[in-house]
């Protein structure tokens, strides 16, 4: 029987036998993990940093990946690919998750900032209603006689008493009361306010 040199002399992954070491790590062998750590830490950090760009976050994520290798070594299945590919897949997933998480947090902060700057619906509604009411009151005030408008303005917008309005307009108190009453009736009718 002829011996096929290509099968027995096939080149192996350079460095330590990672599949064997991961099997030992899965059984809790700390010394085997130290060897795995030395073999994969550099490539993991390089991949993570190329995705995240931030050195501090890259170090944090790389450490998370290596902890995951320690905790999940039993999940490695040699028939599905090389040990280095498995570790790099873990690193890639973890880095992409961090990017997505950071983006989601940024989006939440952006939405919160917009909500802080956007007045509440009720506030906007109140402002619009108040503006419309002011316009309607101004329009209705223009329907009053000059003396009625002066009396209403002094009493209700400037806060003067009836007696002070009478003194300011140099009119008898009874006359001022009558003009105020007539002016308010006219305003009420114009504004459509029911009594």
PLY file of the C-alpha trace (Angstrom):
ply
format ascii 1.0
element vertex 195
property float x
property float y
property float z
element edge 194
property int vertex1
property int vertex2
end_header
0.00 0.00 0.00
1.35 3.32 -1.04
1.69 6.04 1.63
0.34 9.44 0.55
2.73 12.06 1.90
0.34 14.89 1.24
-2.13 13.73 3.91
0.30 12.98 6.69
2.65 15.87 6.09
-0.06 18.53 5.66
0.97 21.82 7.23
-0.67 22.57 10.55
-1.63 25.96 11.98
1.55 27.69 13.11
2.05 28.04 16.86
0.37 25.99 19.55
-2.28 23.37 18.82
-5.27 25.64 19.57
-7.99 22.99 19.15
-6.26 20.75 21.70
-5.64 23.68 24.03
-9.30 24.81 23.82
-10.31 21.29 24.83
-8.08 21.61 27.89
-9.45 25.09 28.62
-12.96 23.64 28.47
-11.91 21.32 31.31
-10.67 24.31 33.37
-6.92 24.12 32.58
-5.60 27.60 33.40
-2.14 26.90 32.00
-3.68 25.94 28.65
-5.72 29.14 28.73
-2.56 31.20 29.29
-1.12 29.66 26.11
-4.35 30.31 24.17
-4.38 33.86 25.50
-0.85 34.52 24.27
-1.68 33.08 20.84
-4.94 34.97 20.23
-4.77 38.22 22.24
-2.86 40.15 19.55
-5.08 39.18 16.62
-8.22 39.72 18.71
-7.08 43.20 19.73
-6.19 44.05 16.12
-9.60 43.00 14.81
-11.54 44.71 17.60
-9.56 47.93 17.22
-10.14 47.98 13.47
-13.89 47.93 14.15
-14.13 50.21 17.20
-11.23 52.64 16.57
-11.34 53.69 20.24
-8.32 52.23 22.10
-9.99 52.12 25.53
-13.14 50.44 24.25
-11.05 48.10 22.12
-9.12 46.90 25.17
-12.32 46.40 27.11
-13.99 44.43 24.30
-10.84 42.34 23.68
-10.82 41.38 27.37
-14.51 40.48 27.18
-13.75 38.23 24.18
-10.94 36.46 26.01
-13.16 35.91 29.04
-15.76 34.48 26.67
-13.11 32.12 25.22
-12.38 30.91 28.77
-16.07 30.46 29.64
-17.21 29.00 26.30
-14.25 26.91 25.16
-16.44 23.79 25.28
-18.59 25.28 22.49
-15.72 25.18 19.99
-16.36 22.54 17.32
-13.23 21.69 15.27
-15.29 20.28 12.40
-16.83 23.74 11.81
-13.55 25.61 11.34
-10.21 26.48 12.84
-9.85 27.52 16.45
-8.47 30.90 15.41
-11.52 31.49 13.16
-13.82 30.64 16.05
-12.05 33.10 18.37
-12.01 35.82 15.70
-15.74 35.28 15.07
-16.37 35.83 18.79
-14.26 38.99 18.64
-16.03 40.31 15.54
-19.48 39.71 17.01
-18.58 41.34 20.31
-17.08 44.41 18.58
-20.08 44.81 16.28
-22.40 44.48 19.28
-20.49 47.29 21.01
-20.80 49.52 17.94
-24.55 48.83 17.75
-24.96 49.43 21.46
-23.06 52.73 21.27
-25.14 53.79 18.26
-28.38 52.89 20.02
-27.31 54.89 23.09
-26.39 57.84 20.88
-29.76 57.64 19.13
-31.57 57.55 22.49
-29.62 60.58 23.72
-30.35 62.43 20.49
-34.09 61.68 20.77
-34.09 62.74 24.42
-32.34 66.00 23.52
-34.91 66.68 20.81
-37.75 65.98 23.24
-36.21 68.39 25.75
-36.13 71.13 23.10
-39.57 70.34 21.66
-42.38 71.85 23.69
-45.02 69.43 24.84
-48.13 69.23 22.66
-50.29 70.74 25.42
-47.90 73.67 25.76
-48.00 74.40 22.03
-51.79 74.07 21.99
-52.10 76.49 24.90
-49.80 79.00 23.20
-51.79 78.86 19.97
-55.12 79.17 21.79
-53.83 82.09 23.86
-52.58 83.86 20.72
-55.93 83.34 18.97
-57.81 84.59 22.03
-55.61 87.70 22.22
-56.26 88.43 18.56
-60.00 88.00 19.06
-59.98 90.25 22.13
-58.04 92.94 20.19
-60.54 92.72 17.33
-63.48 92.99 19.76
-61.84 95.89 21.64
-61.82 97.85 18.35
-65.67 97.59 18.28
-65.96 99.58 21.54
-66.38 103.35 21.67
-63.28 105.32 22.58
-64.50 105.97 26.14
-65.52 102.32 26.65
-62.14 101.12 25.36
-60.27 103.54 27.69
-62.35 102.46 30.68
-61.93 98.72 30.03
-58.18 99.11 29.39
-57.60 101.07 32.59
-59.75 98.80 34.76
-58.97 95.34 33.39
-55.56 95.62 31.73
-53.91 98.20 33.95
-55.55 97.10 37.20
-57.10 100.39 38.29
-60.20 100.49 40.51
-63.42 102.07 39.20
-62.76 105.15 41.37
-59.19 105.49 39.93
-60.56 105.14 36.38
-63.10 107.88 37.13
-60.32 110.17 38.44
-58.00 109.41 35.48
-60.77 110.13 32.93
-62.19 113.04 34.97
-65.64 111.46 34.89
-68.23 110.73 37.58
-67.97 107.24 39.09
-71.49 106.28 37.93
-70.66 107.20 34.32
-67.50 105.06 34.42
-69.44 102.10 35.83
-72.06 102.42 33.08
-69.42 102.65 30.34
-67.56 99.65 31.77
-70.79 97.64 31.97
-71.78 98.55 28.40
-68.23 97.85 27.13
-68.11 94.44 28.84
-71.52 93.49 27.42
-70.32 94.43 23.94
-67.08 92.44 24.44
-69.04 89.45 25.71
-71.29 89.50 22.66
-68.36 89.94 20.28
-66.35 87.11 21.88
-69.40 84.82 21.95
-69.09 84.22 25.67
-72.26 82.86 27.25
-73.26 84.03 30.70
0 1
1 2
2 3
3 4
4 5
5 6
6 7
7 8
8 9
9 10
10 11
11 12
12 13
13 14
14 15
15 16
16 17
17 18
18 19
19 20
20 21
21 22
22 23
23 24
24 25
25 26
26 27
27 28
28 29
29 30
30 31
31 32
32 33
33 34
34 35
35 36
36 37
37 38
38 39
39 40
40 41
41 42
42 43
43 44
44 45
45 46
46 47
47 48
48 49
49 50
50 51
51 52
52 53
53 54
54 55
55 56
56 57
57 58
58 59
59 60
60 61
61 62
62 63
63 64
64 65
65 66
66 67
67 68
68 69
69 70
70 71
71 72
72 73
73 74
74 75
75 76
76 77
77 78
78 79
79 80
80 81
81 82
82 83
83 84
84 85
85 86
86 87
87 88
88 89
89 90
90 91
91 92
92 93
93 94
94 95
95 96
96 97
97 98
98 99
99 100
100 101
101 102
102 103
103 104
104 105
105 106
106 107
107 108
108 109
109 110
110 111
111 112
112 113
113 114
114 115
115 116
116 117
117 118
118 119
119 120
120 121
121 122
122 123
123 124
124 125
125 126
126 127
127 128
128 129
129 130
130 131
131 132
132 133
133 134
134 135
135 136
136 137
137 138
138 139
139 140
140 141
141 142
142 143
143 144
144 145
145 146
146 147
147 148
148 149
149 150
150 151
151 152
152 153
153 154
154 155
155 156
156 157
157 158
158 159
159 160
160 161
161 162
162 163
163 164
164 165
165 166
166 167
167 168
168 169
169 170
170 171
171 172
172 173
173 174
174 175
175 176
176 177
177 178
178 179
179 180
180 181
181 182
182 183
183 184
184 185
185 186
186 187
187 188
188 189
189 190
190 191
191 192
192 193
193 194
